[in-house]
Structures are given as structure tokens and as C-alpha cells.
Amino acid sequence: MPGASYQERRGQIETYFDRTAADAWSKLTSDVKVSRIRATVRAGRDEMRQTLLDWLPADLAGKRLLDAGCGTGALAVEAARRGAEVVAIDVAPTLIEIARERAPRDLGSGSVSFQAGDMLDPAHGHFDHVVAMDSLIHYRPQDVVKVLAGLAERTSGSVLFTYAPKTLLLAIMHAAGRFFPRGDRAPAIEPVSQGTLRGLLDAETSLRGWRPERTRRVSVGFYTSQALQLVRA
């Protein structure tokens, strides 16, 4: 399980997205007009969400799916429309309330349970698939791998997640973020190279039964994120 550094950063993320950024995140994940910069982030997130959905089975009837870090719930709703029983978790209660308000009443045979809490809580049960879209990018790579190992222990099919690839643009943005007032700063993104991440995954004994299957980078304006699919070997 992740250590103290994970818990400390998790607390920072909860505070930021539940208070400082809740309104901005609500607008970003809606269809209201936003700035050009945020429009590129919205477009990038839409493309990444579709990528992860494309990697899931088209028919999820009878399957349980964990949306780990669900935000305002767009991916969870789409998975439910495919018939999945979705448990959608986020650390920020405010975002969960927005997700509940936006969720359509008719999801066919699927369902979504939106909950504020810890994605690693074993009380959530076991799953066929886990998706963690942009919810691990603020954690140290070592902690990310421990989180993935914890999720994989309760997953029978696939674990899909995204990470921040180490690029020049992200390095510049990370440096520029230091000039914002401390109270306005988002928790820092933790970029990692593909080689370093693969090495950490290979070294994690709890993931010995898993292997990387597909990967794809989405880069749209100010949004850059890399998706990786883990499946049982």
C-alpha cells in the first residue's frame, strides 16, 4: 500500500478540488464557454476519455467497473450506458455532488453509485475493470505503482490509467506554476518517463501477473496525458 507521501498528497488534492478548483472544474467539464487554454484541456480530456472507453468492451452488461477519480462523472455514465455496474469514487465531495446532479436517470441496464472516498478502500469490492483517468498524475511514480497494485488485487480484467509523460512542455508548465500564489496552486503534477514507469511496474511483485497491453498519448494544446492498459498475463 502507498505510504505517508500518498496520504499527504491525497489530502492536498481533496482540498484543492473540493474548494479552490470546484467551480472551475465544474465549468471545464460542462459545455459552457471557457478560455482558449481551458478549451484545449477540455478537448484533450474528451479525447482521452474516448480512448479509455474504446479500450473497454462495448458490452459491459453484468460487469463491475471502478471509476477511480471520477470527477464529475462523464466516463462513469458512459460505462453505465454499456450495462456496467459502476462504482465512481472521488476524493472531492463537491465534485461527487455535481456528478450526481448531472447523471441521467435512465441508464438502461447499467447503474452508477457516486461516492466520495478512497479509491483503494477494499469495501468497494472486486471489479472486472478499473479506470483511473488523470487521477494519479499528482502522485509520485512510486506511489502510483503501489496504487495500481492495490487496485489490481481486486480486479479480474483490466486496469486502465493515465500518467503525465515527461515532456519539455510539461516541464515548462510545471516551472511556470511556481509563480502563482501558493493558495491558488494546484497540487504539482509528477511527470514520469515511460521507461522509468515500466521499470517500476516490472519491479512491483504484486503486479507480476499483469502486463502492459496498449498505450496512447493525447496531446491537445495545454493537455498532455499518456494512457496505459494493464491486463492479466
ZINOR-V905959 format. One record per residue. N is the residue number from 1. RES is the residue in one letter. PHI is phi in degrees with one decimal (NA if undefined). Layout:
N;RES;PHI  N;RES;PHI
This chain:
1;M;NA  2;P;-61.5  3;G;-95.9  4;A;-63.6  5;S;-63.8  6;Y;-66.6  7;Q;-63.7  8;E;-64.2  9;R;-67.3  10;R;-59.8  11;G;-64.6  12;Q;-65.0  13;I;-65.6  14;E;-59.6  15;T;-61.7  16;Y;-65.7  17;F;-78.6  18;D;-85.0  19;R;-124.6  20;T;-58.0  21;A;-106.0  22;A;-59.1  23;D;-66.9  24;A;-63.4  25;W;-69.2  26;S;-61.2  27;K;-69.6  28;L;-59.9  29;T;-94.2  30;S;-112.4  31;D;-108.8  32;V;-73.8  33;K;-69.0  34;V;-131.2  35;S;-64.0  36;R;-59.1  37;I;-61.6  38;R;-68.4  39;A;-64.1  40;T;-68.8  41;V;-64.6  42;R;-61.0  43;A;-64.1  44;G;-64.5  45;R;-65.6  46;D;-61.4  47;E;-67.3  48;M;-66.8  49;R;-59.3  50;Q;-66.4  51;T;-59.0  52;L;-65.8  53;L;-64.2  54;D;-65.5  55;W;-81.8  56;L;-88.6  57;P;-59.3  58;A;-64.7  59;D;-110.5  60;L;-109.9  61;A;-57.9  62;G;81.1  63;K;-103.5  64;R;-103.0  65;L;-129.8  66;L;-101.9  67;D;-97.3  68;A;-89.5  69;G;91.1  70;C;-76.8  71;G;59.8  72;T;-92.6  73;G;93.6  74;A;-62.2  75;L;-68.1  76;A;-58.4  77;V;-64.5  78;E;-64.9  79;A;-66.1  80;A;-63.9  81;R;-63.0  82;R;-86.9  83;G;105.5  84;A;-75.3  85;E;-91.8  86;V;-102.0  87;V;-104.4  88;A;-110.4  89;I;-114.9  90;D;-146.1  91;V;-74.3  92;A;-98.2  93;P;-57.6  94;T;-62.9  95;L;-67.0  96;I;-64.3  97;E;-63.6  98;I;-63.4  99;A;-60.9  100;R;-64.8  101;E;-66.2  102;R;-83.8  103;A;-62.6  104;P;-68.1  105;R;-73.9  106;D;-99.1  107;L;-115.9  108;G;65.7  109;S;-85.5  110;G;-89.2  111;S;-153.8  112;V;-133.5  113;S;-113.2  114;F;-87.5  115;Q;-139.8  116;A;-86.9  117;G;167.8  118;D;-100.9  119;M;-60.4  120;L;-91.8  121;D;-62.5  122;P;-63.0  123;A;-65.0  124;H;-69.9  125;G;89.8  126;H;-105.6  127;F;-136.3  128;D;-84.7  129;H;-141.9  130;V;-127.3  131;V;-125.2  132;A;-130.1  133;M;-91.2  134;D;58.2  135;S;-98.9  136;L;-113.3  137;I;-72.4  138;H;-95.7  139;Y;-100.4  140;R;-60.7  141;P;-52.8  142;Q;-63.6  143;D;-71.8  144;V;-57.6  145;V;-65.2  146;K;-65.6  147;V;-62.0  148;L;-60.7  149;A;-63.2  150;G;-64.5  151;L;-69.5  152;A;-64.2  153;E;-60.0  154;R;-114.3  155;T;-129.6  156;S;-102.2  157;G;-109.3  158;S;-142.2  159;V;-122.2  160;L;-109.7  161;F;-147.8  162;T;-123.2  163;Y;-139.8  164;A;-88.8  165;P;-70.9  166;K;-76.3  167;T;-129.3  168;L;-62.4  169;L;-60.0  170;L;-65.4  171;A;-63.8  172;I;-65.7  173;M;-63.3  174;H;-63.0  175;A;-66.9  176;A;-64.5  177;G;-62.1  178;R;-70.2  179;F;-85.9  180;F;-74.8  181;P;-56.2  182;R;-54.1  183;G;-68.9  184;D;-97.8  185;R;-77.6  186;A;-76.4  187;P;-54.8  188;A;-59.9  189;I;-74.5  190;E;-113.2  191;P;-64.9  192;V;-145.6  193;S;-75.2  194;Q;-61.5  195;G;-63.5  196;T;-63.7  197;L;-63.9  198;R;-60.9  199;G;-63.6  200;L;-66.1  201;L;-64.0  202;D;-65.4  203;A;-82.4  204;E;-80.3  205;T;-61.5  206;S;-69.4  207;L;-108.0  208;R;-60.6  209;G;-88.8  210;W;-122.8  211;R;-142.1  212;P;-67.3  213;E;-112.4  214;R;-132.9  215;T;-145.0  216;R;-157.6  217;R;-100.5  218;V;-114.2  219;S;-133.9  220;V;-132.5  221;G;56.6  222;F;-90.5  223;Y;-111.6  224;T;-139.3  225;S;-152.3  226;Q;-116.4  227;A;-97.8  228;L;-139.0  229;Q;-107.1  230;L;-107.8  231;V;-132.0  232;R;-67.3  233;A;-72.2
